[in-house]
Amino acid sequence: MGRGPLPARGPHFAGACRTVLLAALLAATAAASLPVADSSCPRDNSLVRDISQMHQSNYGREGFSHITVAGALAHGMKEVEVWLQTFSPGQRTPIHRHSCEEVFIVLKGKGTLLLGSSSFKYPGQPQEIAVFQNSTFSVPVNDPHQVWNSDEHEDLQVLVIISRPPIKIFIYDDWSMPHTAAKLKFPYYWDEDCLPVPKDEL
């Protein structure tokens, strides 16, 4: 059955339609101009998070696992970051330094902290300091260091608290490399998806 003619609409109705359309257009324009997070950037601002469900990767390093438990880029932290890292037997970090405070808590296993000095031209022969389950240790700001799972049988798992995120790391080829020759790695591997590498202007 066909409908009859629509009732006449007054000028107020036409004005209201224009207002709704204009508001929708403005909202769509604003949404289009907002920066969109890369889907590979694991952002999560939840108050409570399940560590077993968090992004975990070895970042191309066999026998290594990293989870950013609470971070600047992924979770909006301002002063500190917390990492959970696991090293299989024989694995170690690169020799590196950073201008921030770092505290380790050994959750499982045992290993060795290799600690050089920032007081000389190059790190020099490092101190070898044994670390073990339930021990905690901190690394002096800017001192080159390396964490090594020197145990042959068990994983080394550490909780790491680091200040001034996102971290800027200077990497050494060996303990005799001058501090001035250490190579800056920024953003670091687990921040690359959230903080793109600056492009050259040329």
N, C-alpha and C positions, 0 to 999 in steps of 0.2 A: 504494500500500500504506500503510495507516494506521500511525502510530507508536504505540508502547506508552506507558504513563504515564511522565512525566519522573521521573528519580531524585529522591529526597528531598534537599532542600538544608538544611543545618544553619544555626544562628543566625549562624555566622561569615560565611556567604555573604550573608545578609540585611544584616548590618552593613557588609560591604564595598560592597554596592550602594548603601546609604544614604550612605556616605562619598563614593563616586564622584559620585552625584547632587548632594550638597551642594557638592562641589568645583566641579562644572560650573556650578551655580547661582551660586556666589560669583564665578567667573571671568566669567560673563556680566554680572553686576551691576557688577563693576569695569570691564569694557570699556564698558558703557553710560555710566558716570559720567566717563570720560576725555573731555577736550575734543577735538573732531574738527576738524582743520584744514579750512578752507574749500578746496574743490577748485580755486578760482581763485587761491589763494595758492601761488605757485610755490616750494615748499620742496624743497631738495635738499641732503642732508648728505654726498654722495659726496666722496671724497678727490680724485678727478680728474674734471673736468667738461669737456664739449665746448661751447665758447662758441657754436658755430653751432647747437646744439640748445637753448640757453637761452631763457627767456621774453624776448621783445622787443616793445616797443610804442612808439607815439608819444604816448600818454596825451592824445590829443585835440589835439596840436600838429602841424600840417602841416609837413613838412620836417624832422622831428626823430625820432630813434630813441634809445631808452635800453635798456641791458641791465645789470642788477645782476649783475656777475661774481662778487662775493663780498660778501654782505650780512649784517646782523644778523638780520633776520627770516626771510629765505629760506635762509640757510646757517649761522646760529648764530655769526656773528662778534661779538666783544666790544668791540674797540677801534677798528677801522677798517672802512670799506666801500670796494669798488672798483667803479667804473662804467665802461662803455664807451658813449660818446655820439657821435652823428653829427648834424651840422647841415648841411642843404643850403644853397646860396648864399643870402645875405640873412637867414637865420634867426638868432635869438638867444635867450638865456635871458631870463626876466624880470629886472628890477633887483631884487636880493635881498641879504640878509645872513644869517649864521648864526654861532652862538658855538662854532665848531669850526674846526680846521685843514683846509685843502683844498690839494691839489697836483694840477696838471694836467700831463700829458705829451701833446704834440701828435704824433699818429701819422701824420696825413695832412692836407694842405691848409695854409691860413694864415688868420688872422683878427685880431681885435682884442679885447683885454681892456679894458673900461671900468671904471675903479676910482675910487670915491668915497671919502669919509672918514667915520669914526665920531667924529671929534674935534669936529665942529660940530653945530649943531641939525639940519641936514639934509645929505644927501650932497654937494651943491654940484656944480660943473662937473667931470665925471670926467676923470681922466687917460686918454689913449688910448694903449695899449701894444700894439705889433705882436707877434703870436705866429706861429710858423711850424713846419713839420715838423721834428721832432727837438728842438724847444725844450721847456722845462719852466718852469712858473711856479707860485707859490703865492700865495694870497690871505690877507692878514692877518685874524685873527679879528675878526668883527663889522664889517668894512669892506664897505659896499654895493658890488656889482659886477655885471657883465653880460658874458657871453661872446658874441661876435658873429662869425658867419662873414661877413666883409666882402669875401670873394673872390666874384667874379661867376660863376665857372665851375666851381669844384671844391668837393666836400664838405669840411667840417672835421670830423675825427674825433679825439677826445681820450679818454685814459684818465684817470679822476679818482679820487683817493684822498682820502677824507674821514674825519675822526675823530669819535668820540662818536656813533655811530649808535644808533637811527634818527634821522635829521636833522629838526630843527625850523627851518623857513625863514620869514623875514619878508620880505614882498613889497611893493615900492614902486610907485606909479603912475607916478612920474617922479622926476628927480634933485632936485627942489625939495621933495619931500614930507618932512616932519619924521620923524626916526627913530621918535618915539613914535607916529606914525600908521601906520607900516608894519603890514601885516596878517599875522598868524601863519597859516601853512598847515601843519597837523600833524594827522594823518599826511600826508606828502607823497605825490604822486600814485602813485609806484611802491611805496609802503608801504600804501596804502589797503586792498588785499585781505587783507593779513596783520595789520593793526593797525586794527581798526574805530574810527571816530570815536566818542569818548565821547558818550553820550546825556545830554540834560538830565534833571535829577532831577525837574523839575516835571511 
